[in-house]
């Protein structure tokens, strides 16, 4: 299964469905939410757990991905990513992002810090190169990390903010975009009703490499995702946080599906 599909699972991504800032300012919500996703290639092959906390002091969010079964035979995944930052007029703004890939023999640890007008990456062991071309400072500053993208999604104040525009992400080395189109309201599925999800909205997502990758012709900058990813977003109860409900994409290993399987929240929800 392709890495971009799971990157969008983090962010979904990559975070993934909100504009850079809400059109209407809102008071930061106070909540703690845990999301558990199942990834399937006919059978379950991936666990994704995302924990998000928001309060008056800012936000913190952690995502953990683990592969097993047939997927682990092709691609071993044991990754943890954590983001922390402030909430400015309802918008999550990153201060730090860390990523650990325990399945990689190199055991690389990546830390990224947003410091005013700069974005600094520390990688141990260091990267041999930062891509062709590497991400520029301007490209880094216009982006957020994928875990912060999920927090921006959670803090959305209305359905109209979802599934529109292009979101820009930087993970410490790679800069990539997710572009949304075909937005349409949906009827809650039986799974979504069981989870207490309401107001689902669907759209298509196109992934595009921008910088920090190996040099490729433009038509090859999708890492094998030749068709858009189908994504559904939904709200955890009236006035509650927004989440990725499901996404489906065609990969070299077949049709991949990631669905929200369990959700738990505590504390107040974001205020509208």
C-alpha positions in Angstrom: 0.0 0.0 0.0 1.3 3.4 -0.9 2.8 5.7 1.6 0.8 8.8 0.4 -2.5 7.1 1.3 -1.4 6.6 4.9 0.2 10.1 4.9 -3.2 11.5 4.2 -4.5 9.2 7.0 -2.3 11.2 9.2 -3.1 14.4 7.8 -5.4 13.4 5.4 -3.7 13.7 5.9 -3.1 14.5 5.8 -5.5 16.9 7.9 -6.5 17.8 5.4 -9.8 19.2 4.4 -9.8 22.7 5.8 -8.5 26.0 4.5 -5.5 27.7 6.0 -7.8 29.7 8.3 -11.5 29.6 9.3 -13.6 32.2 7.5 -15.2 33.0 10.8 -13.1 33.3 14.0 -14.1 31.1 16.8 -13.1 30.6 20.5 -10.7 27.7 20.8 -12.4 24.5 22.0 -11.4 22.4 24.9 -11.5 18.7 24.2 -9.6 15.5 24.2 -10.4 13.0 21.4 -9.0 9.6 20.5 -9.6 8.2 17.0 -8.9 4.6 16.0 -8.8 3.7 12.3 -8.7 0.3 10.5 -6.8 0.1 7.2 -7.9 -2.7 4.9 -6.7 -4.5 1.8 -9.6 -6.9 1.7 -8.6 -7.8 5.3 -7.4 -5.5 8.0 -3.7 -4.6 7.6 -3.2 -1.3 9.4 -4.0 0.3 12.8 -4.0 4.1 13.1 -4.5 5.8 16.5 -4.8 9.6 16.8 -5.0 11.4 20.1 -5.9 15.2 20.1 -6.0 17.6 23.0 -7.0 21.3 22.7 -7.3 23.9 25.5 -6.6 27.5 26.2 -2.9 26.9 26.2 -2.8 25.4 22.7 -2.9 21.9 21.3 -1.0 18.6 21.2 -1.7 15.7 18.9 -0.1 12.3 18.4 -0.6 9.8 15.6 0.6 6.2 15.6 0.5 3.8 12.6 1.3 0.1 12.7 1.1 -2.4 9.8 0.7 -6.2 10.1 -0.4 -9.2 8.0 0.0 -9.0 4.3 0.9 -5.3 4.3 3.8 -5.8 6.8 5.2 -8.3 4.3 5.5 -5.5 1.7 5.8 -2.4 3.9 6.6 -2.4 7.6 5.1 0.6 9.3 5.6 1.5 12.9 5.5 5.3 13.0 4.7 7.9 15.6 4.3 11.6 14.9 3.6 14.3 17.4 2.7 18.0 16.9 2.3 20.9 19.4 1.4 24.5 18.9 -0.9 27.4 19.6 -4.5 28.1 18.7 -4.9 31.5 17.2 -8.5 32.6 16.6 -9.5 29.0 16.1 -6.6 28.1 13.9 -3.9 25.5 15.0 -0.5 26.9 14.3 2.5 24.5 14.7 5.5 25.1 17.0 7.0 21.7 16.9 6.6 18.4 15.0 8.5 15.1 15.6 8.4 11.8 13.7 9.9 8.4 14.6 9.9 5.5 12.2 10.8 2.5 14.4 10.4 0.1 11.5 13.2 1.7 9.5 16.6 0.1 10.1 18.1 3.6 10.2 15.8 4.5 13.1 15.8 8.1 11.9 14.4 10.7 14.3 13.0 13.9 12.8 12.2 17.1 14.7 10.9 20.3 13.1 10.4 23.7 14.7 8.6 26.7 13.5 10.3 29.8 14.9 8.8 33.0 13.7 10.1 33.4 10.1 12.0 30.1 10.0 11.4 26.4 9.9 14.3 24.2 11.1 14.6 20.5 10.6 16.9 18.3 12.7 17.3 14.7 11.5 19.4 11.9 13.2 20.9 10.3 11.3 21.1 13.3 8.9 19.6 13.0 5.4 22.1 12.5 2.6 20.2 15.1 0.6 17.0 17.1 1.0 15.5 16.2 -2.3 15.7 17.5 -5.9 14.7 20.2 -5.5 14.7 20.7 -1.7 11.9 22.6 -0.1 12.5 26.3 0.0 11.9 28.4 3.1 8.8 29.9 1.5 7.4 26.5 0.8 8.0 25.4 4.4 6.4 28.5 5.8 3.3 28.2 3.7 2.7 24.6 5.0 1.9 22.8 8.2 2.8 19.3 9.4 0.2 16.6 8.7 -0.7 16.1 12.4 -1.5 19.8 12.8 -3.6 19.5 9.7 -5.8 17.1 11.6 -6.1 19.5 14.5 -7.2 22.3 12.0 -9.8 19.9 10.8 -11.1 19.2 14.3 -11.4 22.9 15.0 -13.4 23.7 11.8 -16.5 25.7 12.7 -18.8 24.5 9.8 -19.2 22.0 7.1 -18.6 24.6 4.3 -14.9 24.7 5.3 -14.4 21.1 4.4 -13.3 19.5 1.1 -12.3 22.8 -0.6 -9.0 24.3 -1.8 -5.5 23.0 -1.6 -3.7 22.1 1.7 0.1 22.3 1.9 2.2 20.1 4.1 5.8 19.8 5.2 7.0 16.8 7.2 10.6 17.9 7.8 11.9 17.0 4.4 9.0 16.6 1.9 6.6 19.3 0.8 3.4 18.0 -0.8 -0.1 19.2 -1.6 -3.6 17.8 -1.2 -6.1 19.3 -3.6 -9.9 18.8 -3.0 -12.7 18.8 -5.5 -16.2 17.4 -6.0 -17.6 18.3 -2.6 -21.0 16.9 -1.8 -23.1 16.3 1.3 -23.7 12.7 2.2 -26.1 10.6 4.1 -24.6 9.0 7.3 -23.8 5.3 6.8 -24.7 2.6 9.4 -21.0 2.8 10.7 -21.1 6.5 11.0 -24.5 6.4 12.9 -23.1 3.8 15.3 -20.1 6.1 16.0 -22.4 9.2 16.5 -21.1 11.0 13.4 -23.3 13.5 11.7 -23.2 15.9 8.7 -20.8 13.8 6.5 -19.4 15.4 3.4 -17.5 13.7 0.6 -14.9 14.8 -1.9 -12.0 13.7 -4.1 -8.4 14.4 -3.1 -5.4 14.6 -5.4 -1.9 14.1 -4.0 1.1 16.0 -5.6 4.7 16.1 -4.7 6.1 19.6 -4.6 9.7 19.5 -3.2 12.0 17.3 -1.1 11.5 14.2 -3.2 13.7 12.4 -5.8 13.7 14.2 -9.2 10.8 13.0 -11.3 8.8 14.1 -14.3 5.5 15.9 -13.4 3.3 12.9 -14.3 5.2 10.7 -11.8 4.8 13.0 -8.8 1.9 11.1 -7.3 3.7 8.0 -6.0 1.4 5.7 -7.9 -1.9 7.2 -6.9 -3.1 7.7 -10.5 -6.7 8.2 -9.4 -8.0 10.7 -6.7 -8.5 9.4 -3.2 -12.2 9.4 -2.1 -12.6 10.9 1.4 -15.5 11.5 3.7 -15.4 13.9 6.7 -18.0 14.0 9.5 -18.8 15.7 12.8 -18.6 14.0 16.2 -22.1 15.1 17.3 -23.7 18.6 17.0 -21.1 21.3 17.6 -18.4 18.6 18.0 -15.0 18.2 16.4 -14.7 17.2 12.7 -12.8 14.0 11.7 -11.9 11.9 8.7 -14.6 9.2 8.5 -13.1 7.2 5.6 -10.9 7.3 2.6 -10.4 4.9 -0.3 -7.7 4.8 -2.9 -6.2 2.6 -5.6 -2.7 1.4 -4.8 -0.3 -1.0 -6.5 -1.4 -3.6 -3.9 -5.1 -3.1 -4.7 -8.0 -1.1 -3.3 -7.1 0.3 0.1 -9.7 1.5 2.6 -9.2 3.4 5.9 -12.2 3.8 8.1 -12.8 5.3 11.5 -13.7 2.3 13.8 -13.8 3.9 17.2 -14.0 7.4 18.6 -14.0 8.8 22.2 -14.2 12.4 23.3 -14.1 14.3 26.6 -14.4 17.9 27.6 -16.2 20.6 25.8 -16.4 20.7 22.0 -15.2 23.6 19.9 -17.6 26.5 20.1 -19.4 27.7 17.0 
